[in-house]
């Protein structure tokens, strides 16, 4: 039997039992794909990461990310949480204030910045690929039915649109907190729309009405295609969300916009994701997503 060392961390929160839980396997070298998938299913968290030596010596680590059902090319809270764990375990260089590292993920090199306070990691931020917009879904009645809502719950002046910063999501703007709270995904209709329109079955619902005074947008994410009924914090979807908000003038942005997305509140796991969008003129030039993490514990899992 081989022992894999795992760390549990709550991501995009500063306290226990908030944010999005993550398992990080720090000694993943030599574990085959099927076993990685089986371990992720065993933990049954939204994601589990495996840390391996990089393929390119100019980079720091290779990180593979698994949901209970499949491997992802990139994801936000696993990237941020893995950076936090590696910094905590002295597996990436420490610094007085911050350090920059590069992870190899399925989308290619992913730059990550880690901030330190009193020698311990306090904040991690990843850079994401620049956004790609489209296509749009024009049938708002069908979109509303996918979420057990009425067509009048969908913001009439904003597009229902696919946006990707490495991983695509369908963005559905709704009219206020009441509509966001009432949203209930219809997996059959989401899968039907995915087949008919050739889009992934990951739906991101948001409104500019928030619960927290320091938040800018209230978010929910449903991902039946990934085996996740609802996700408490979705970093990979937050970069495209910020890009959407900037593109359609929903937040102020001259050269940059700093946005806080609150997510997971309906699940009892409040998360606060910091998004930074930089642009030159109308062109988005940088997408960054970060947050705090809370260490929960560690242990070993034995595999054949």
SESEVO-122799 format. One line per field, with one value per residue (C-alpha): residue in one letter; x negated, y, z. Coordinates in Angstrom, 2 decimals, decimal comma, always signed. Layout:
<sites>
residuo c(A / ...) .
px c(X / ...) .
py c(Y / ...) .
pz c(Z / ...) .
</sites>
This chain:
<sites>
residuo c(X / X / X / X / X / X / X / X / X / X / X / X / X / X / X / X / X / X / X / X / X / X / X / X / X / X / X / X / X / X / X / X / X / X / X / X / X / X / X / X / X / X / X / X / X / X / X / X / X / X / X / X / X / X / X / X / X / X / X / X / X / X / X / X / X / X / X / X / X / X / X / X / X / X / X / X / X / X / X / X / X / X / X / X / X / X / X / X / X / X / X / X / X / X / X / X / X / X / X / X / X / X / X / X / X / X / X / X / X / X / X / X / X / X / X / X / X / X / X / X / X / X / X / X / X / X / X / X / X / X / X / X / X / X / X / X / X / X / X / X / X / X / X / X / X / X / X / X / X / X / X / X / X / X / X / X / X / X / X / X / X / X / X / X / X / X / X / X / X / X / X / X / X / X / X / X / X / X / X / X / X / X / X / X / X / X / X / X / X / X / X / X / X / X / X / X / X / X / X / X / X / X / X / X / X / X / X / X / X / X / X / X / X / X / X / X / X / X / X / X / X / X / X / X / X / X / X / X / X / X / X / X / X / X / X / X / X / X / X / X / X / X / X / X / X / X / X / X / X / X / X / X / X / X / X / X / X / X / X / X / X / X / X / X / X / X / X / X / X / X / X / X / X / X / X / X / X / X / X / X / X / X / X / X / X / X / X / X / X / X / X / X / X / X / X / X / X / X / X / X / X / X / X / X) .
px c(+0,00 / -1,10 / -0,26 / +0,83 / +0,48 / +3,54 / +4,34 / +7,86 / +8,39 / +11,42 / +10,86 / +12,19 / +12,88 / +11,03 / +12,84 / +13,63 / +16,63 / +16,94 / +15,78 / +15,17 / +13,45 / +10,49 / +8,26 / +4,64 / +2,47 / -1,08 / -2,87 / -0,98 / -3,95 / -3,50 / +0,24 / +2,06 / +5,08 / +7,67 / +6,44 / +6,47 / +10,08 / +10,97 / +9,36 / +11,30 / +14,50 / +13,57 / +13,16 / +16,33 / +15,44 / +16,08 / +12,36 / +9,23 / +5,76 / +2,61 / -0,77 / -3,53 / -6,94 / -6,66 / -7,23 / -9,08 / -11,84 / -11,09 / -7,81 / -7,27 / -4,71 / -2,29 / +1,22 / +3,93 / +7,50 / +10,31 / +13,99 / +15,72 / +16,56 / +13,81 / +10,53 / +10,60 / +8,14 / +8,16 / +10,12 / +9,95 / +10,43 / +8,15 / +5,39 / +5,68 / +6,00 / +3,10 / +0,85 / +1,83 / +1,05 / -2,30 / -3,31 / -2,22 / -4,29 / -7,37 / -7,08 / -7,22 / -9,63 / -8,55 / -9,08 / -8,62 / -5,64 / -4,81 / -6,11 / -5,17 / -5,05 / -3,83 / -1,68 / -1,27 / +2,41 / +4,43 / +4,79 / +1,02 / -1,11 / +0,92 / -0,82 / +0,04 / -0,88 / -0,96 / -1,01 / -2,46 / -1,82 / -4,18 / -5,77 / -2,53 / -0,47 / +2,49 / +3,81 / +3,37 / +4,30 / +4,20 / +4,06 / +6,57 / +6,65 / +8,31 / +12,07 / +13,90 / +17,54 / +20,40 / +22,56 / +25,73 / +28,99 / +31,91 / +34,74 / +35,12 / +38,20 / +36,20 / +33,34 / +35,78 / +37,30 / +33,81 / +33,61 / +37,25 / +37,78 / +40,10 / +38,92 / +39,56 / +36,85 / +34,18 / +32,73 / +34,26 / +31,46 / +28,53 / +27,47 / +27,58 / +24,13 / +21,35 / +18,07 / +14,78 / +11,43 / +10,24 / +13,44 / +16,79 / +19,91 / +23,35 / +24,02 / +27,62 / +28,31 / +31,38 / +33,51 / +32,38 / +31,70 / +35,19 / +34,80 / +31,29 / +32,49 / +35,42 / +33,25 / +33,41 / +31,58 / +33,55 / +30,80 / +32,86 / +33,49 / +29,89 / +28,65 / +31,19 / +30,04 / +26,44 / +27,17 / +29,29 / +27,00 / +23,62 / +22,83 / +21,46 / +24,02 / +22,56 / +24,89 / +23,81 / +26,59 / +25,84 / +27,37 / +25,94 / +28,14 / +25,97 / +26,28 / +22,87 / +22,13 / +18,67 / +19,80 / +20,43 / +22,26 / +24,20 / +23,50 / +24,60 / +23,14 / +24,81 / +22,64 / +24,47 / +22,02 / +19,18 / +21,13 / +21,69 / +25,29 / +24,14 / +20,68 / +20,02 / +17,16 / +16,08 / +12,84 / +12,80 / +16,23 / +15,35 / +12,86 / +15,44 / +18,02 / +15,79 / +15,16 / +18,94 / +19,53 / +16,84 / +17,83 / +21,45 / +20,70 / +22,15 / +19,14 / +16,94 / +13,71 / +11,28 / +8,02 / +8,99 / +11,92 / +11,73 / +14,84 / +15,99 / +18,32 / +20,25 / +21,17 / +22,25 / +24,55 / +27,59 / +25,49 / +24,43 / +20,81 / +20,32 / +17,42 / +15,85 / +13,91 / +11,81 / +11,72 / +9,47 / +10,07 / +7,60 / +8,23 / +6,87 / +9,65 / +12,36 / +9,90 / +9,56 / +5,85 / +5,72 / +8,03 / +7,07 / +8,98 / +7,93 / +8,91 / +8,06 / +7,89 / +8,38 / +6,41 / +8,63 / +6,38 / +4,25 / +3,79 / +3,03 / +5,03 / +3,74 / +3,98 / +3,00) .
py c(+0,00 / +3,56 / +6,48 / +9,76 / +12,84 / +15,09 / +18,53 / +19,91 / +23,63 / +25,90 / +28,32 / +31,87 / +32,30 / +33,33 / +30,93 / +27,26 / +25,74 / +28,60 / +28,84 / +25,83 / +22,76 / +21,30 / +18,25 / +18,70 / +15,61 / +16,93 / +13,70 / +12,83 / +11,75 / +8,28 / +8,01 / +6,86 / +8,68 / +6,10 / +6,18 / +9,98 / +9,90 / +7,24 / +9,25 / +12,37 / +10,36 / +9,01 / +12,51 / +13,57 / +17,26 / +19,56 / +19,24 / +17,38 / +18,33 / +16,29 / +18,04 / +16,69 / +17,90 / +20,25 / +19,08 / +22,34 / +23,11 / +26,84 / +26,24 / +25,35 / +22,51 / +20,60 / +20,55 / +18,15 / +18,89 / +16,34 / +16,61 / +13,41 / +12,73 / +14,07 / +15,96 / +19,73 / +21,70 / +24,56 / +25,65 / +28,62 / +27,48 / +24,41 / +26,64 / +29,18 / +26,51 / +24,44 / +27,52 / +28,20 / +24,63 / +24,53 / +27,85 / +26,63 / +23,45 / +25,38 / +23,69 / +27,04 / +29,80 / +32,07 / +35,81 / +38,78 / +40,07 / +38,00 / +35,41 / +34,57 / +30,97 / +29,19 / +26,06 / +23,79 / +23,00 / +21,65 / +25,12 / +25,71 / +27,76 / +29,53 / +32,36 / +32,56 / +35,25 / +34,44 / +37,13 / +36,54 / +38,03 / +37,22 / +34,53 / +32,67 / +32,71 / +35,07 / +35,53 / +33,84 / +35,14 / +33,39 / +34,87 / +33,43 / +33,36 / +36,35 / +35,99 / +34,59 / +35,64 / +33,79 / +32,27 / +33,69 / +31,92 / +34,01 / +31,80 / +33,31 / +31,28 / +28,07 / +29,50 / +30,41 / +26,92 / +25,40 / +27,26 / +26,79 / +30,55 / +32,76 / +34,58 / +37,85 / +36,82 / +37,17 / +40,66 / +41,82 / +44,18 / +41,81 / +38,82 / +35,19 / +34,35 / +31,80 / +33,26 / +31,44 / +32,25 / +28,69 / +26,92 / +28,00 / +28,81 / +30,09 / +33,43 / +34,19 / +37,66 / +37,65 / +40,41 / +40,60 / +38,40 / +36,92 / +35,41 / +34,18 / +32,49 / +30,81 / +29,32 / +25,50 / +23,75 / +21,35 / +18,92 / +17,38 / +20,76 / +21,91 / +18,73 / +19,15 / +22,73 / +21,54 / +18,99 / +21,30 / +24,33 / +22,64 / +24,40 / +22,98 / +22,22 / +24,69 / +27,58 / +30,67 / +32,83 / +36,32 / +39,61 / +42,98 / +42,98 / +41,61 / +40,47 / +41,71 / +45,45 / +44,93 / +42,68 / +43,82 / +40,77 / +37,82 / +34,51 / +30,88 / +28,15 / +24,89 / +22,26 / +18,95 / +18,14 / +18,14 / +16,08 / +19,19 / +20,17 / +23,57 / +24,97 / +27,25 / +29,15 / +28,94 / +30,70 / +29,56 / +31,14 / +34,33 / +35,60 / +35,37 / +36,92 / +39,94 / +40,16 / +40,12 / +42,85 / +45,05 / +44,41 / +45,42 / +48,38 / +46,89 / +47,96 / +51,02 / +50,35 / +52,87 / +50,95 / +48,34 / +47,09 / +45,34 / +43,24 / +41,07 / +38,19 / +36,57 / +32,94 / +29,87 / +31,79 / +29,66 / +26,58 / +27,88 / +28,21 / +31,95 / +32,67 / +35,95 / +35,92 / +38,88 / +39,59 / +42,09 / +42,99 / +45,22 / +46,77 / +49,16 / +51,03 / +48,44 / +45,52 / +43,36 / +42,81 / +40,83 / +38,63 / +37,77 / +35,86 / +35,43 / +35,09 / +33,91 / +30,30 / +28,51 / +25,34 / +22,56 / +19,54 / +16,84 / +13,09 / +10,08 / +7,93 / +4,50 / +3,29 / -0,02) .
pz c(+0,00 / -0,72 / +1,56 / -0,01 / +2,17 / +1,95 / +3,30 / +3,74 / +3,29 / +2,99 / +0,11 / -0,35 / +3,36 / +6,51 / +8,83 / +9,29 / +7,50 / +5,03 / +1,44 / -0,76 / +0,76 / -1,11 / -0,68 / -1,82 / -2,36 / -2,07 / -3,13 / -6,30 / -8,38 / -9,88 / -9,20 / -12,35 / -13,80 / -12,72 / -9,12 / -9,05 / -10,21 / -7,62 / -4,82 / -5,87 / -5,81 / -2,37 / -0,94 / -2,82 / -2,60 / -5,54 / -6,38 / -5,29 / -6,56 / -7,08 / -7,00 / -9,24 / -10,45 / -13,45 / -17,00 / -17,70 / -15,15 / -15,52 / -13,71 / -10,05 / -9,92 / -12,08 / -10,63 / -11,77 / -10,73 / -10,39 / -9,56 / -8,35 / -11,99 / -14,24 / -14,61 / -15,21 / -17,36 / -14,84 / -11,78 / -9,46 / -5,88 / -6,40 / -7,79 / -4,98 / -2,28 / -3,62 / -3,64 / -0,02 / +1,05 / -0,78 / +0,80 / +4,23 / +3,78 / +2,55 / -0,85 / -2,63 / -1,63 / +1,19 / +1,18 / +3,48 / +1,52 / -1,59 / -4,03 / -7,62 / -8,86 / -11,98 / -11,98 / -14,98 / -15,52 / -18,41 / -19,96 / -19,79 / -17,35 / -14,63 / -12,74 / -9,03 / -6,48 / -2,75 / -0,07 / +3,41 / +6,84 / +9,71 / +7,57 / +6,84 / +3,62 / +3,90 / +0,35 / -3,03 / -6,47 / -9,84 / -13,33 / -15,78 / -19,60 / -21,25 / -21,70 / -24,71 / -25,11 / -26,80 / -27,96 / -26,40 / -25,58 / -26,81 / -25,53 / -22,06 / -21,24 / -21,65 / -19,59 / -16,81 / -16,84 / -16,46 / -13,15 / -12,01 / -12,49 / -14,51 / -17,62 / -15,76 / -13,25 / -15,96 / -16,46 / -19,75 / -20,81 / -20,26 / -22,36 / -21,28 / -22,57 / -22,49 / -21,19 / -20,65 / -19,05 / -19,61 / -18,53 / -20,07 / -18,03 / -19,00 / -17,28 / -16,32 / -14,84 / -12,58 / -11,09 / -7,49 / -4,49 / -4,38 / -7,86 / -7,07 / -3,88 / -5,67 / -8,41 / -8,47 / -11,30 / -13,52 / -14,48 / -17,30 / -18,94 / -18,46 / -20,13 / -22,93 / -23,58 / -23,51 / -26,24 / -28,39 / -28,25 / -27,88 / -24,60 / -21,34 / -18,62 / -16,09 / -15,22 / -13,27 / -11,82 / -10,51 / -9,40 / -8,43 / -5,30 / -2,49 / +1,11 / +2,27 / +2,42 / +0,93 / -1,93 / -5,50 / -6,89 / -5,47 / -7,23 / -7,48 / -9,70 / -10,73 / -12,43 / -12,98 / -15,79 / -13,27 / -10,74 / -8,57 / -7,82 / -6,47 / -5,82 / -2,81 / -4,51 / -8,15 / -8,99 / -12,63 / -13,10 / -11,24 / -13,83 / -16,63 / -14,27 / -13,69 / -17,43 / -18,08 / -15,50 / -17,04 / -20,67 / -20,07 / -17,81 / -14,62 / -12,52 / -12,79 / -14,66 / -16,05 / -16,26 / -13,62 / -11,57 / -8,19 / -7,57 / -4,65 / -5,46 / -2,61 / -3,25 / -1,28 / +1,06 / +0,17 / +1,01 / +4,43 / +3,23 / +2,59 / +0,25 / -0,84 / -4,09 / -5,14 / -8,86 / -10,62 / -14,25 / -16,07 / -19,45 / -22,03 / -23,77 / -24,37 / -24,40 / -21,28 / -20,69 / -17,41 / -15,33 / -11,74 / -9,07 / -5,45 / -1,84 / +1,64 / +2,82 / +6,14 / +6,91 / +8,26 / +8,76 / +7,18 / +7,07 / +4,90 / +2,53 / +1,57 / -2,02 / -3,63) .
</sites>
